[in-house]
Every structure is written in C-alpha cells, then in structure tokens.
Amino acid sequence: MGTINWKRVVLGGMLAGVVLIALSTASTALLVGQQALRAAVQGTAAPLFFVFVFLFLGILMTWWYAAIRPRFGAGPKTAAIAGLAVWLIAIGQMLKSVALYEPSLNLPAGPVLPILYVGMIIASTVAGAWVYQE
C-alpha cells in the first residue's frame, strides 16, 4: 500500500468538481427552466457558494477513490463505489434537509432527483479518478 498522492487528489478533484458543476447546471436548467435559473442567481452569492461546495465535493470524491483504491483496485468500478459513498453521505443528507425544511420548492416528486444526483456524482467521480495516479 502506497501513500496518497495529494497533488493528484486535488487535480482530479478539481476536474470532478468542474464536471459536477456542468452537470448540475444542465440538469437544473432542464428541471427548473432557464428563466427561473437566471432569476435565482442574479444578485446573490449562491453561485459562488455552489462552486466552492462542488469543488470541495470533487476533492472529497477523488480522495475517497484514492483511499479505497488499494483494496478495490483501480478503475471506474472503484470510482463508482466512492461516488456512491459520497452521494449517500452528502447528497442524501442535502435532499432530506430540502424535503423537510423547504417544501415550497417546486422540485420533481419521486425518485427523479436522487437518481439524477447519483448519476452526476458517479460520472464526476469517474472523471476525477481518471486523473488520479499513485
């Protein structure tokens, strides 16, 4: 077992964060609509906050991949496992909070958002894992 290459974790995490930002922006525009998306981000600090959160999540996903890679082996299957673990912790908690405390949001009912988010998280983790090497 080797040590974690932190330079590659940060580089892969930045790529994973950028992929997550792009996928999230596209999915939000499709689900909410472009007009509502523009109105929500004008004059607020929310976009900057989400950029930092998604970059942090990208680094977290890549770090998790680097941590479990010696046990599960390198590759997209291990990246999917790491992405699923981050999704269960981070995104699952966020969705629960939004559902409990912001019922006035017009979010799609049912499993649409969780399934969409797990796909986005796994895709961005695979992108970050592509950069990571020990």
PyMOL CGO cylinders between C-alpha atoms (Angstrom):
from pymol import cmd
from pymol.cgo import CYLINDER

trace = [
    CYLINDER, 0.00, 0.00, 0.00, 1.36, 3.33, -1.04, 0.3, 1, 1, 1, 1, 1, 1,
    CYLINDER, 1.36, 3.33, -1.04, 0.66, 6.78, 0.17, 0.3, 1, 1, 1, 1, 1, 1,
    CYLINDER, 0.66, 6.78, 0.17, -1.98, 9.05, -1.28, 0.3, 1, 1, 1, 1, 1, 1,
    CYLINDER, -1.98, 9.05, -1.28, -0.74, 11.41, -3.99, 0.3, 1, 1, 1, 1, 1, 1,
    CYLINDER, -0.74, 11.41, -3.99, -2.34, 14.64, -2.74, 0.3, 1, 1, 1, 1, 1, 1,
    CYLINDER, -2.34, 14.64, -2.74, -1.38, 16.65, -5.81, 0.3, 1, 1, 1, 1, 1, 1,
    CYLINDER, -1.38, 16.65, -5.81, -3.32, 14.21, -7.99, 0.3, 1, 1, 1, 1, 1, 1,
    CYLINDER, -3.32, 14.21, -7.99, -6.20, 14.17, -5.50, 0.3, 1, 1, 1, 1, 1, 1,
    CYLINDER, -6.20, 14.17, -5.50, -6.55, 17.95, -5.79, 0.3, 1, 1, 1, 1, 1, 1,
    CYLINDER, -6.55, 17.95, -5.79, -6.17, 17.93, -9.59, 0.3, 1, 1, 1, 1, 1, 1,
    CYLINDER, -6.17, 17.93, -9.59, -8.64, 15.08, -10.01, 0.3, 1, 1, 1, 1, 1, 1,
    CYLINDER, -8.64, 15.08, -10.01, -10.96, 16.72, -7.50, 0.3, 1, 1, 1, 1, 1, 1,
    CYLINDER, -10.96, 16.72, -7.50, -10.93, 19.97, -9.43, 0.3, 1, 1, 1, 1, 1, 1,
    CYLINDER, -10.93, 19.97, -9.43, -11.82, 18.11, -12.62, 0.3, 1, 1, 1, 1, 1, 1,
    CYLINDER, -11.82, 18.11, -12.62, -14.55, 16.19, -10.80, 0.3, 1, 1, 1, 1, 1, 1,
    CYLINDER, -14.55, 16.19, -10.80, -15.88, 19.45, -9.38, 0.3, 1, 1, 1, 1, 1, 1,
    CYLINDER, -15.88, 19.45, -9.38, -15.97, 21.11, -12.80, 0.3, 1, 1, 1, 1, 1, 1,
    CYLINDER, -15.97, 21.11, -12.80, -17.80, 18.11, -14.27, 0.3, 1, 1, 1, 1, 1, 1,
    CYLINDER, -17.80, 18.11, -14.27, -20.24, 18.22, -11.35, 0.3, 1, 1, 1, 1, 1, 1,
    CYLINDER, -20.24, 18.22, -11.35, -20.82, 21.96, -11.86, 0.3, 1, 1, 1, 1, 1, 1,
    CYLINDER, -20.82, 21.96, -11.86, -21.51, 21.43, -15.57, 0.3, 1, 1, 1, 1, 1, 1,
    CYLINDER, -21.51, 21.43, -15.57, -23.86, 18.51, -14.99, 0.3, 1, 1, 1, 1, 1, 1,
    CYLINDER, -23.86, 18.51, -14.99, -25.66, 20.29, -12.17, 0.3, 1, 1, 1, 1, 1, 1,
    CYLINDER, -25.66, 20.29, -12.17, -26.16, 23.45, -14.20, 0.3, 1, 1, 1, 1, 1, 1,
    CYLINDER, -26.16, 23.45, -14.20, -27.52, 21.48, -17.15, 0.3, 1, 1, 1, 1, 1, 1,
    CYLINDER, -27.52, 21.48, -17.15, -29.87, 19.42, -15.01, 0.3, 1, 1, 1, 1, 1, 1,
    CYLINDER, -29.87, 19.42, -15.01, -31.12, 22.47, -13.12, 0.3, 1, 1, 1, 1, 1, 1,
    CYLINDER, -31.12, 22.47, -13.12, -31.82, 24.28, -16.37, 0.3, 1, 1, 1, 1, 1, 1,
    CYLINDER, -31.82, 24.28, -16.37, -33.77, 21.27, -17.63, 0.3, 1, 1, 1, 1, 1, 1,
    CYLINDER, -33.77, 21.27, -17.63, -35.75, 20.67, -14.45, 0.3, 1, 1, 1, 1, 1, 1,
    CYLINDER, -35.75, 20.67, -14.45, -36.44, 24.22, -13.31, 0.3, 1, 1, 1, 1, 1, 1,
    CYLINDER, -36.44, 24.22, -13.31, -36.13, 26.11, -16.56, 0.3, 1, 1, 1, 1, 1, 1,
    CYLINDER, -36.13, 26.11, -16.56, -33.63, 28.67, -17.77, 0.3, 1, 1, 1, 1, 1, 1,
    CYLINDER, -33.63, 28.67, -17.77, -35.73, 31.69, -16.79, 0.3, 1, 1, 1, 1, 1, 1,
    CYLINDER, -35.73, 31.69, -16.79, -36.09, 30.53, -13.18, 0.3, 1, 1, 1, 1, 1, 1,
    CYLINDER, -36.09, 30.53, -13.18, -32.40, 29.65, -13.07, 0.3, 1, 1, 1, 1, 1, 1,
    CYLINDER, -32.40, 29.65, -13.07, -31.38, 33.13, -14.21, 0.3, 1, 1, 1, 1, 1, 1,
    CYLINDER, -31.38, 33.13, -14.21, -33.73, 34.79, -11.73, 0.3, 1, 1, 1, 1, 1, 1,
    CYLINDER, -33.73, 34.79, -11.73, -32.39, 32.68, -8.88, 0.3, 1, 1, 1, 1, 1, 1,
    CYLINDER, -32.39, 32.68, -8.88, -28.74, 33.54, -9.44, 0.3, 1, 1, 1, 1, 1, 1,
    CYLINDER, -28.74, 33.54, -9.44, -28.95, 37.25, -10.18, 0.3, 1, 1, 1, 1, 1, 1,
    CYLINDER, -28.95, 37.25, -10.18, -27.51, 39.39, -7.43, 0.3, 1, 1, 1, 1, 1, 1,
    CYLINDER, -27.51, 39.39, -7.43, -26.89, 36.55, -4.98, 0.3, 1, 1, 1, 1, 1, 1,
    CYLINDER, -26.89, 36.55, -4.98, -23.83, 34.81, -3.63, 0.3, 1, 1, 1, 1, 1, 1,
    CYLINDER, -23.83, 34.81, -3.63, -25.41, 31.40, -4.25, 0.3, 1, 1, 1, 1, 1, 1,
    CYLINDER, -25.41, 31.40, -4.25, -23.49, 30.58, -7.47, 0.3, 1, 1, 1, 1, 1, 1,
    CYLINDER, -23.49, 30.58, -7.47, -20.14, 31.25, -5.79, 0.3, 1, 1, 1, 1, 1, 1,
    CYLINDER, -20.14, 31.25, -5.79, -21.17, 29.15, -2.80, 0.3, 1, 1, 1, 1, 1, 1,
    CYLINDER, -21.17, 29.15, -2.80, -22.17, 26.23, -5.03, 0.3, 1, 1, 1, 1, 1, 1,
    CYLINDER, -22.17, 26.23, -5.03, -18.92, 26.46, -7.00, 0.3, 1, 1, 1, 1, 1, 1,
    CYLINDER, -18.92, 26.46, -7.00, -16.93, 26.09, -3.78, 0.3, 1, 1, 1, 1, 1, 1,
    CYLINDER, -16.93, 26.09, -3.78, -19.18, 23.29, -2.50, 0.3, 1, 1, 1, 1, 1, 1,
    CYLINDER, -19.18, 23.29, -2.50, -18.94, 21.35, -5.76, 0.3, 1, 1, 1, 1, 1, 1,
    CYLINDER, -18.94, 21.35, -5.76, -15.16, 21.77, -5.92, 0.3, 1, 1, 1, 1, 1, 1,
    CYLINDER, -15.16, 21.77, -5.92, -14.94, 20.54, -2.32, 0.3, 1, 1, 1, 1, 1, 1,
    CYLINDER, -14.94, 20.54, -2.32, -17.17, 17.57, -3.19, 0.3, 1, 1, 1, 1, 1, 1,
    CYLINDER, -17.17, 17.57, -3.19, -14.93, 16.83, -6.19, 0.3, 1, 1, 1, 1, 1, 1,
    CYLINDER, -14.93, 16.83, -6.19, -11.85, 16.72, -3.97, 0.3, 1, 1, 1, 1, 1, 1,
    CYLINDER, -11.85, 16.72, -3.97, -13.73, 14.60, -1.42, 0.3, 1, 1, 1, 1, 1, 1,
    CYLINDER, -13.73, 14.60, -1.42, -14.82, 12.11, -4.09, 0.3, 1, 1, 1, 1, 1, 1,
    CYLINDER, -14.82, 12.11, -4.09, -11.32, 11.81, -5.51, 0.3, 1, 1, 1, 1, 1, 1,
    CYLINDER, -11.32, 11.81, -5.51, -9.82, 11.43, -2.04, 0.3, 1, 1, 1, 1, 1, 1,
    CYLINDER, -9.82, 11.43, -2.04, -12.34, 8.70, -1.26, 0.3, 1, 1, 1, 1, 1, 1,
    CYLINDER, -12.34, 8.70, -1.26, -11.38, 6.95, -4.50, 0.3, 1, 1, 1, 1, 1, 1,
    CYLINDER, -11.38, 6.95, -4.50, -7.69, 7.20, -3.59, 0.3, 1, 1, 1, 1, 1, 1,
    CYLINDER, -7.69, 7.20, -3.59, -8.41, 5.81, -0.13, 0.3, 1, 1, 1, 1, 1, 1,
    CYLINDER, -8.41, 5.81, -0.13, -10.32, 2.73, -1.31, 0.3, 1, 1, 1, 1, 1, 1,
    CYLINDER, -10.32, 2.73, -1.31, -8.28, 2.11, -4.45, 0.3, 1, 1, 1, 1, 1, 1,
    CYLINDER, -8.28, 2.11, -4.45, -5.71, -0.24, -2.79, 0.3, 1, 1, 1, 1, 1, 1,
    CYLINDER, -5.71, -0.24, -2.79, -8.50, -2.52, -1.56, 0.3, 1, 1, 1, 1, 1, 1,
    CYLINDER, -8.50, -2.52, -1.56, -10.83, -2.48, -4.59, 0.3, 1, 1, 1, 1, 1, 1,
    CYLINDER, -10.83, -2.48, -4.59, -8.32, -1.87, -7.40, 0.3, 1, 1, 1, 1, 1, 1,
    CYLINDER, -8.32, -1.87, -7.40, -8.06, 0.98, -9.85, 0.3, 1, 1, 1, 1, 1, 1,
    CYLINDER, -8.06, 0.98, -9.85, -10.79, 1.72, -12.33, 0.3, 1, 1, 1, 1, 1, 1,
    CYLINDER, -10.79, 1.72, -12.33, -14.27, 3.06, -12.90, 0.3, 1, 1, 1, 1, 1, 1,
    CYLINDER, -14.27, 3.06, -12.90, -15.93, 0.42, -10.68, 0.3, 1, 1, 1, 1, 1, 1,
    CYLINDER, -15.93, 0.42, -10.68, -13.97, 1.67, -7.68, 0.3, 1, 1, 1, 1, 1, 1,
    CYLINDER, -13.97, 1.67, -7.68, -14.76, 5.26, -8.66, 0.3, 1, 1, 1, 1, 1, 1,
    CYLINDER, -14.76, 5.26, -8.66, -18.46, 4.37, -8.78, 0.3, 1, 1, 1, 1, 1, 1,
    CYLINDER, -18.46, 4.37, -8.78, -18.24, 2.87, -5.29, 0.3, 1, 1, 1, 1, 1, 1,
    CYLINDER, -18.24, 2.87, -5.29, -16.53, 6.01, -4.00, 0.3, 1, 1, 1, 1, 1, 1,
    CYLINDER, -16.53, 6.01, -4.00, -19.10, 8.23, -5.72, 0.3, 1, 1, 1, 1, 1, 1,
    CYLINDER, -19.10, 8.23, -5.72, -21.97, 6.23, -4.26, 0.3, 1, 1, 1, 1, 1, 1,
    CYLINDER, -21.97, 6.23, -4.26, -20.49, 6.55, -0.77, 0.3, 1, 1, 1, 1, 1, 1,
    CYLINDER, -20.49, 6.55, -0.77, -20.17, 10.33, -1.13, 0.3, 1, 1, 1, 1, 1, 1,
    CYLINDER, -20.17, 10.33, -1.13, -23.68, 10.52, -2.55, 0.3, 1, 1, 1, 1, 1, 1,
    CYLINDER, -23.68, 10.52, -2.55, -25.10, 8.60, 0.42, 0.3, 1, 1, 1, 1, 1, 1,
    CYLINDER, -25.10, 8.60, 0.42, -23.44, 10.93, 2.88, 0.3, 1, 1, 1, 1, 1, 1,
    CYLINDER, -23.44, 10.93, 2.88, -23.52, 14.36, 1.25, 0.3, 1, 1, 1, 1, 1, 1,
    CYLINDER, -23.52, 14.36, 1.25, -26.33, 14.42, -1.28, 0.3, 1, 1, 1, 1, 1, 1,
    CYLINDER, -26.33, 14.42, -1.28, -28.65, 12.15, 0.68, 0.3, 1, 1, 1, 1, 1, 1,
    CYLINDER, -28.65, 12.15, 0.68, -28.46, 14.47, 3.67, 0.3, 1, 1, 1, 1, 1, 1,
    CYLINDER, -28.46, 14.47, 3.67, -28.98, 17.54, 1.50, 0.3, 1, 1, 1, 1, 1, 1,
    CYLINDER, -28.98, 17.54, 1.50, -32.08, 16.06, -0.16, 0.3, 1, 1, 1, 1, 1, 1,
    CYLINDER, -32.08, 16.06, -0.16, -33.51, 15.13, 3.22, 0.3, 1, 1, 1, 1, 1, 1,
    CYLINDER, -33.51, 15.13, 3.22, -32.96, 18.66, 4.52, 0.3, 1, 1, 1, 1, 1, 1,
    CYLINDER, -32.96, 18.66, 4.52, -34.52, 20.27, 1.46, 0.3, 1, 1, 1, 1, 1, 1,
    CYLINDER, -34.52, 20.27, 1.46, -37.55, 17.98, 1.65, 0.3, 1, 1, 1, 1, 1, 1,
    CYLINDER, -37.55, 17.98, 1.65, -38.08, 18.70, 5.34, 0.3, 1, 1, 1, 1, 1, 1,
    CYLINDER, -38.08, 18.70, 5.34, -37.35, 22.41, 5.53, 0.3, 1, 1, 1, 1, 1, 1,
    CYLINDER, -37.35, 22.41, 5.53, -38.19, 23.75, 2.06, 0.3, 1, 1, 1, 1, 1, 1,
    CYLINDER, -38.19, 23.75, 2.06, -41.43, 22.09, 0.98, 0.3, 1, 1, 1, 1, 1, 1,
    CYLINDER, -41.43, 22.09, 0.98, -42.39, 25.19, -1.03, 0.3, 1, 1, 1, 1, 1, 1,
    CYLINDER, -42.39, 25.19, -1.03, -39.76, 24.43, -3.70, 0.3, 1, 1, 1, 1, 1, 1,
    CYLINDER, -39.76, 24.43, -3.70, -41.26, 23.02, -6.85, 0.3, 1, 1, 1, 1, 1, 1,
    CYLINDER, -41.26, 23.02, -6.85, -38.95, 20.04, -7.14, 0.3, 1, 1, 1, 1, 1, 1,
    CYLINDER, -38.95, 20.04, -7.14, -39.94, 16.94, -9.10, 0.3, 1, 1, 1, 1, 1, 1,
    CYLINDER, -39.94, 16.94, -9.10, -41.66, 14.38, -6.94, 0.3, 1, 1, 1, 1, 1, 1,
    CYLINDER, -41.66, 14.38, -6.94, -40.48, 10.83, -6.60, 0.3, 1, 1, 1, 1, 1, 1,
    CYLINDER, -40.48, 10.83, -6.60, -37.05, 9.39, -7.23, 0.3, 1, 1, 1, 1, 1, 1,
    CYLINDER, -37.05, 9.39, -7.23, -36.10, 11.71, -10.10, 0.3, 1, 1, 1, 1, 1, 1,
    CYLINDER, -36.10, 11.71, -10.10, -33.68, 13.92, -8.16, 0.3, 1, 1, 1, 1, 1, 1,
    CYLINDER, -33.68, 13.92, -8.16, -31.90, 11.19, -6.17, 0.3, 1, 1, 1, 1, 1, 1,
    CYLINDER, -31.90, 11.19, -6.17, -31.37, 9.10, -9.31, 0.3, 1, 1, 1, 1, 1, 1,
    CYLINDER, -31.37, 9.10, -9.31, -30.19, 12.15, -11.24, 0.3, 1, 1, 1, 1, 1, 1,
    CYLINDER, -30.19, 12.15, -11.24, -27.78, 13.14, -8.46, 0.3, 1, 1, 1, 1, 1, 1,
    CYLINDER, -27.78, 13.14, -8.46, -26.32, 9.66, -8.07, 0.3, 1, 1, 1, 1, 1, 1,
    CYLINDER, -26.32, 9.66, -8.07, -25.60, 9.58, -11.79, 0.3, 1, 1, 1, 1, 1, 1,
    CYLINDER, -25.60, 9.58, -11.79, -23.97, 13.02, -11.70, 0.3, 1, 1, 1, 1, 1, 1,
    CYLINDER, -23.97, 13.02, -11.70, -21.85, 12.13, -8.66, 0.3, 1, 1, 1, 1, 1, 1,
    CYLINDER, -21.85, 12.13, -8.66, -20.67, 8.83, -10.15, 0.3, 1, 1, 1, 1, 1, 1,
    CYLINDER, -20.67, 8.83, -10.15, -19.85, 10.45, -13.52, 0.3, 1, 1, 1, 1, 1, 1,
    CYLINDER, -19.85, 10.45, -13.52, -17.83, 13.20, -11.87, 0.3, 1, 1, 1, 1, 1, 1,
    CYLINDER, -17.83, 13.20, -11.87, -16.03, 10.72, -9.60, 0.3, 1, 1, 1, 1, 1, 1,
    CYLINDER, -16.03, 10.72, -9.60, -15.02, 8.65, -12.63, 0.3, 1, 1, 1, 1, 1, 1,
    CYLINDER, -15.02, 8.65, -12.63, -13.65, 11.86, -14.23, 0.3, 1, 1, 1, 1, 1, 1,
    CYLINDER, -13.65, 11.86, -14.23, -11.65, 12.67, -11.09, 0.3, 1, 1, 1, 1, 1, 1,
    CYLINDER, -11.65, 12.67, -11.09, -10.37, 9.10, -10.81, 0.3, 1, 1, 1, 1, 1, 1,
    CYLINDER, -10.37, 9.10, -10.81, -9.17, 9.27, -14.39, 0.3, 1, 1, 1, 1, 1, 1,
    CYLINDER, -9.17, 9.27, -14.39, -6.62, 11.91, -13.30, 0.3, 1, 1, 1, 1, 1, 1,
    CYLINDER, -6.62, 11.91, -13.30, -5.56, 10.21, -10.07, 0.3, 1, 1, 1, 1, 1, 1,
    CYLINDER, -5.56, 10.21, -10.07, -2.42, 8.06, -10.09, 0.3, 1, 1, 1, 1, 1, 1,
    CYLINDER, -2.42, 8.06, -10.09, -0.26, 6.97, -7.19, 0.3, 1, 1, 1, 1, 1, 1,
]
cmd.load_cgo(trace, "trace")
